[in-house]
């Protein structure tokens, strides 16, 4: 595949940093748009990565910096709305993809990759999922202008510095005896960040993926209770996990969304009403990618040291054995 110049919105985020690193190894040049350049230090040392500090919601900024690019990648997304930062689901998930498509059309960019979410739909229970669907539709509307668009719908993404396993590990550490867990029966098929990156690379190198929408899932489905119990096992924290019913889960969401950073919100609660699992064939398989399991990766970064990681793998093995017995 010939080297390309690739513009990436959201490139300084969790998935973006991994994608930029992979693209750099493949010999591509990247131009990352970010709101705060100072938070992108890991990208600044990459020789073919240009970090541009702009507000991507201003159309003229997109026009000024998309010039000369061959591909546009949209990874932007927020889990909650924030009044101080001015982030709104409608603006980030729905309006920005529409603006990006228009900017690509003006600059003659004929390829676009877009990050959506499992469960995105017009009738989805949460604003997060409804606006993700609107953004996905806006991205694929670019096909009418000759833009080859590929979109991805991942389940929860895990890996070093993720906001899933690391967050629960931190919360478990703060809970001395019992851990009250909202929505314990919600189901997920966690997918490793490097597998998501491989899916993007596969699509970038294969124009036949244009027009396709890929659901991305790991090899196994878990309930949220199982994932939190596994996190406790790996980190060596003995906690009684108390699953909350629907009413208490909603109440917990209303309380926690008032805290700084919104660790859990009513909209998050509503998102769990839909299982985050592949509804059809796993897109990773369609792209020739074998997904990595939670158990093969998570102990390496939750342990905090080689010794703890080794102990974590032992605990994970014991956890799997107990699950088989059940």
N, C-alpha and C positions, 0 to 999 in steps of 0.2 A: 504494500500500500504506500502510495506516494505521501511524503510529508505534507501536512496541512497546517494552516493557521486556524486555531479553534478558539472562538470566543465563549467564555463560560460565565453564566450568571449563577451566583451561589457557589463559586469555586473555592471560597475560603471556608466553607462549611465542612462537616464531617465527611460526607461522600466526596465533596469537591476536592479536598486535599488528596485523597487517595486516587481520584481520577486524574488530577493534574500530574501526580508523580508517575502514574502509569503512562500517560501520554508523553511525558518527557522521555521516559525510557524508550518509547517507540519512535522517538525522533521528531515528534510534532512540536510546533510552537503554540503556546497558549497565551491568551489574553484574558485575565481574570478580572471581572468587575466586582468591586466590593465597596461597602459603605465606609469601612475603616481599614485603611491600608496597614496601620500599625498592628492589626490583629492577624496579619498574613505573613508573619516572619518566616514560617517554614516554606512558603512559596517563593519568597524573595531570593532565596539562595539557589533556586533552580535556574539553570542557565538559559533555558528557552521560554521561561515564564515571565510575562509582563503583567504586573499588578496595577490596575487603574482604580483610583478612588473616585467614584461617581455615584450619584443617585440614579439607579436604573429606571426609576419610575418617571423620569423626565425624558420624553421622547427624543429631544434634541441631543441628550447625552448618548443614547444608544446610537443615533445616527453618526455622531462624531467619532465613536470608537469601534463601530462594526466594520468600518471601511478596511478593505484588504483581507478580511477573514473569509474562510471557505465554509466553515461550519459554525452553527450556534448551538450551544447546549444550555438548557434551562434546568437548574437544580434548585431554584428558590422555593422555599416553603417555610411556614411557621406552624407550630403546634397550637399556639394560642394567640389571641389578639392582645396587643399592648397599647394602652391609651397614650402613654408617655412617648413611646417611639413612633407612634402613628401607624403601626403595622395593622392592617386589616386583611382578613381573609380574602375579601373581594378584590382588593388592590393587588395583593401578592400572588394569589393563586389563579385568579380569573383575568384581571385586566392586564397584568404584565405579560403573560403569554401572547395575548392579542397584540400588544404593542410590539413585542419582539418579532412576531410574524410580519407585521407591517414594515418594520425596519429591515428585516431580511429581504423582503420583496423589493424595497427601494435600493438595496445594495447588491441585488443579484445573488444573494446567498441561497444555494439550492438544497442545503441539507440542514436538518434540525433534529436534535434529540431532546426529549422532554421527560421530566420526572413527574409522574402522577402518584397515585396511591391505591392500594387494594381497597375495594369497597366504594371507590368514587362513583357517584351516581346522582342523577337528578332528584331522586326520591330518598337519598341517604338520610339517616337520622341527624347527622351533625353538619354544622356549617362548614367545618373543615373538609368533609368528604364531598359536600355539594359543590363547594367552590373549586376543589381539586378537579371535579368532573368538568366544570365550566372551562377551566384552564386547558384540560386535555382536549376538549372539543375545539377550543380556540386555536390550539396548536395544530391540530389535524385539518382545520379549515384552511391552513396554508397550502395544502395539497392542491387546492383549486388554482393557486398561483404558480404551480410548478415546483413547490418546495417539498422535498422528500422528508416526511416527518415520521419518526419512530418514537413511540412513548413506552414508558415502563411503569408498572404498578407493583412495587415491592411490598411485602409484609414488613414488619418491624426489622430494621437493619441493625446488625450488631457488629462489634469489632472494637479494637482499642479506642478509647475516648468516646465510646457510644453514650447515648443518653438514656439507654434502657437498662442494661445489666449494671452499669456503673451507678446509675441513680438508685436502683434498688439495693445495691450493696451499701451505699451511703445511708439509705433510710434504715436498713436493717441494723447498721452499726449504732444508730441513734435510738433504736428500740431495745431496751434492756431485756425484756422478757417476752412480751407478746407483740405481734405485728398485725394491726388491723388492715386487711387488704380488700379494697373495693373491687367489684366486678371479678371475683376469683374464677368464674367459669368462662370468661372471655377467651377465645382461642386465637392462637398466633402460629405462624410457620416462619420463625426468624430466619433471615437470609444474611449471609456474611457479606460485609461491605466489599471485599475483594471480588466476590462473585457478581455483585451488582456492577462493579467496575468492568469486569470481564464481559458482561452483557453489553455495556455501552461500547466497548472496544469492538466487539463482534459486529454490532450494528454499524459502527463507523466504517468498518472494512467490507461491508456487504450491502450494496445498494438495494438488493432484493428485500431487505427488511423495511424499506420505506413503506409507509402506510400501515405498518403492523403495530399492534399493541400487545406488549408482553407482560404477563403476570409473573412475578419473581418470588419464589418461596424456597425455604430450606427443605431438607429431606424429611422433616418430621413436624407434626402438629402437636402443640402443647396447650394446656390451659394456663392462664396467668398464675394460678396457684402453683402449678408444677414448675414454672419458670422461676418464681420467687423462692420456692423450696430448693430448687437447684442452686440458685445464687447463694442461699444460706449454706448449703453443703460445701460449695467450692471455697467460700470465704471462711469456713469453719465457725460460723455463728449459729448457735442453737437457739432457735426462736420458735415460739408457738404462733403459727400463722392462722389468724382468725378471719375466715372469709365473711365478708359483710353481705347482707341481703340487698335487694334492689333499693329499698328506701334509704337504708343507711349509706349505701354507696353514693347515692345522689346527694345526701346530706354532707358526706365527707367532701365531695367535689365542690359544693357550695362554700364550704369552709376554707378549703385549701386554695381555691382560686383567688381568695383575698390576700394571700401571702405573696411576698416578693418572688417573682419568677414563676408564679402559678404552677406549683409542682403537679397539680391535678385540677382540672376544671370541669364544669358542667358539660362543655362541648366535648372534652376528652371522654367523659362518662358516656355520652351519647354515641361516640364513635365505637365504643366497645359493644354496642348493640349488634354490630355486624362482625362476624368472625373475619379476622385478617388472614385468610387462607385462600389458596388458589381455587377458583371455581371450575377451571378446566385443566388443560395440560399446563404444566410448569414451563414458563418461557425459557428457563435456563436449559432444560432438556432440548427444547426446540433450537436453541443456539449452540448446542453441543457442549454445554457446561455441566459438570457434575457438581452439585452443591455441597458445600462443607457443612458439617453438623455443628450444633452448639457445643456439644461435648468435646469436640476435637480442637476447639479454638478458645473458648471462654476461659478455661483455667490458666492459660498462658498470660492473660492480662489482668484477671481479677486477683491472682495470687499475690502480686506485688513484689515477688522475688522468685528466683529459680526454685528454692526449696518449697515455698508456699505453692508455686505453680505445680510442682511435682505432687505435693499433698493434695492439691485440688483435683488433679487427674485421678488420684486414687479414690477420693471421695466421689468423683463423678462416675467412676467405674462401679463403685458400690451402689450408687443411686440408680444406675441403669440396671444392675442386677436385681435390685428390689422391684423396679418397675416391671421387669420380665416375670417375676414371681406373681405379681398382682395380675 
